[in-house]
Every structure is written in C-alpha cells, then in structure tokens.
Amino acid sequence: MQMTTLNNIQEYAFQTYPLLRKAKLLAVLLALAAYSPAHAAEEWLNVPTASDNITFSIDKVHLKRSGKVVKFWEKIVYTQPTAKDETSGKMIKEKKIHRIMNCEERTQGLLHGVTYGEQGNFITSLSLDEDKTSMTAIPDNTVAATEFEIVCANISSKPD
C-alpha cells in the first residue's frame, strides 16, 4: 500500500512538473555513467624496468597513431608506495598517464595524468591542452626510451 501511495505522489509530481521526469532520467543516467569504468577494455603490456617496487605498462587497446605522433595510456604501479600527494597527504599507489610521443623527433609530453591511493581511490588529476604540452627529448636508457621503441616500432623515421 505504501508503494502505491509513493507511486501516486511521483505521478502527480511528474504531471505537475514535467521537467521533473527528465531530471529523474538524467540523474539515473549520470549515476550509471559514474559507475562505469573509464577504461573498460584495457590491455596492459608490461614495460621492463630495473626496479622491483614499480611496474610500467602501456595500454595497447587505446594506443592511437596519427602520422609520426602516438598517444597512449601508461600505468605506473608502486608495489610499496613511497611518495605522498602533497595536497591530500595520501600515499600514491598508482598513476595513469595519457602520453604523447613524436616518433620522428624522439620527443615526449603529458596530456593527462591521474593519481590513485592505496585502495584505488582517486587522489588528483591534471589535464593539458595538446597545443600547450611541452615536448621534451626522450633520454637513452630510460623507461621512456623503451616505451618509445614499443609505440613507435612500425613508424618509419625521417630519411637522412
């Protein structure tokens, strides 16, 4: 009997205030979107590193190439977190970084970065417009150099 009363009240409210029905639908859609993972179809390729406390991975599914430029997601996971986020004071367990590399110029930049805590809780994020991204040289014998070799493997370099 209580559900019938609630349903009657809801129907009356929807008839009296037509936008309320749209607001309810929007609220449901937003709630569903909030619970769906941002990277539902990830496939991570581990990148070799000399450290036992950190793993680097590249998401092969979201790797995008356009000419000599490659954009990809990198995941960094710390086995034992050692760095704290300065603002929140939380230990950083994982970072996901949307990177950009120019295979012809052998440069790299950051487009978006997200940090997560020890229970996978969001800590902070940073986004940059691509035209404002600072591209820097990729140093030899680094994880970035290995990632460069992986993501730029089938892109021919500029002829001498």
C-alpha positions in Angstrom: 0.0 0.0 0.0 2.9 2.4 0.8 4.4 1.9 -2.7 1.1 2.7 -4.3 1.0 6.0 -2.4 4.5 6.8 -3.3 3.8 6.0 -7.0 0.8 8.2 -6.9 2.8 11.1 -5.4 5.5 10.6 -8.0 3.0 10.6 -10.9 1.3 13.7 -9.6 4.7 15.4 -9.3 5.6 14.4 -12.9 2.3 15.7 -14.2 2.6 18.9 -12.3 6.3 19.5 -13.0 7.1 17.9 -16.5 10.8 18.7 -16.2 11.0 16.6 -13.0 10.6 13.4 -15.1 13.6 14.5 -17.3 15.6 15.4 -14.2 15.0 11.9 -12.8 16.1 10.3 -16.1 19.2 12.5 -16.2 20.0 11.6 -12.6 19.8 7.9 -13.4 21.9 8.2 -16.5 24.6 10.2 -14.6 24.6 7.6 -11.8 25.1 4.8 -14.3 27.9 6.8 -16.1 29.7 7.3 -12.8 29.8 3.6 -12.1 31.0 2.5 -15.5 34.8 2.2 -15.7 36.6 4.8 -17.9 38.9 2.2 -19.4 36.6 -0.8 -19.7 38.6 -2.6 -22.4 42.2 -2.1 -21.3 45.0 -4.5 -22.3 48.2 -3.7 -20.5 51.7 -4.6 -21.9 54.4 -4.5 -19.2 57.5 -2.4 -19.9 60.7 -3.9 -18.5 62.3 -1.9 -15.6 65.2 -2.5 -13.2 63.1 -1.7 -10.1 61.3 -4.3 -8.0 59.0 -1.6 -6.5 57.5 -0.2 -9.7 55.8 -1.5 -12.8 55.2 0.4 -16.0 52.6 -0.7 -18.5 51.2 0.6 -21.8 47.5 0.1 -22.7 47.7 -1.5 -26.2 43.9 -1.0 -26.8 43.9 2.8 -26.6 47.2 3.4 -28.5 46.4 5.9 -31.2 48.7 6.8 -34.1 48.4 9.8 -36.4 51.3 10.3 -38.7 54.5 10.4 -36.7 52.6 11.1 -33.4 51.5 8.4 -31.0 49.2 8.9 -28.0 48.9 6.1 -25.4 48.0 5.5 -21.7 50.7 4.5 -19.4 50.1 2.9 -16.0 52.6 3.1 -13.1 52.0 0.9 -10.1 54.1 1.0 -6.9 54.3 -2.3 -5.0 55.1 -0.3 -1.8 54.1 3.3 -2.2 56.8 5.7 -1.2 55.5 9.1 -2.4 52.8 11.2 -0.8 50.5 13.5 -2.7 51.4 16.9 -1.3 47.8 18.3 -1.2 45.9 15.3 0.3 48.8 13.6 2.2 47.7 10.2 0.7 50.2 7.7 -0.4 50.3 7.3 -4.2 49.8 3.6 -5.3 49.1 4.1 -9.0 49.3 6.7 -11.8 47.6 6.6 -15.2 49.1 9.0 -17.7 47.9 9.9 -21.2 51.2 10.4 -23.0 52.2 11.7 -26.4 55.3 10.8 -28.4 56.6 12.2 -31.6 58.4 9.3 -33.3 60.2 11.5 -35.8 61.6 14.0 -33.3 62.0 11.4 -30.5 60.2 13.7 -28.0 57.5 13.1 -25.4 54.8 15.0 -23.5 52.0 14.7 -21.0 48.3 15.2 -21.9 46.5 13.9 -18.8 47.5 12.3 -15.5 45.6 10.7 -12.7 46.9 9.5 -9.3 45.2 6.9 -7.1 45.7 5.9 -3.5 46.3 2.5 -1.9 42.7 1.3 -2.2 42.4 2.6 -5.7 40.7 5.8 -4.6 41.1 8.9 -6.8 43.5 11.5 -5.4 44.0 14.1 -8.2 44.2 14.7 -11.9 45.8 17.1 -14.3 45.0 17.8 -18.0 46.8 19.9 -20.6 45.7 21.1 -24.0 47.7 19.3 -26.6 48.9 22.6 -28.1 50.2 23.6 -24.7 52.0 20.4 -23.9 55.7 20.8 -23.5 57.6 18.2 -25.6 60.9 17.1 -24.3 63.7 14.8 -25.6 63.5 11.1 -24.7 66.7 10.2 -22.8 68.5 7.0 -23.7 68.5 4.0 -21.4 65.2 5.0 -19.7 61.7 3.5 -19.4 60.6 6.3 -21.8 63.1 5.1 -24.3 61.8 1.5 -24.1 58.2 2.8 -24.4 59.3 4.8 -27.4 60.7 1.7 -29.1 57.4 -0.1 -28.4 54.9 2.6 -29.5 57.0 3.8 -32.5 58.1 0.4 -33.7 56.2 0.4 -37.0 56.6 4.1 -37.8 59.4 4.7 -40.2 61.8 7.5 -39.2 62.5 10.5 -41.3 65.1 9.7 -44.0 68.6 11.3 -43.7 
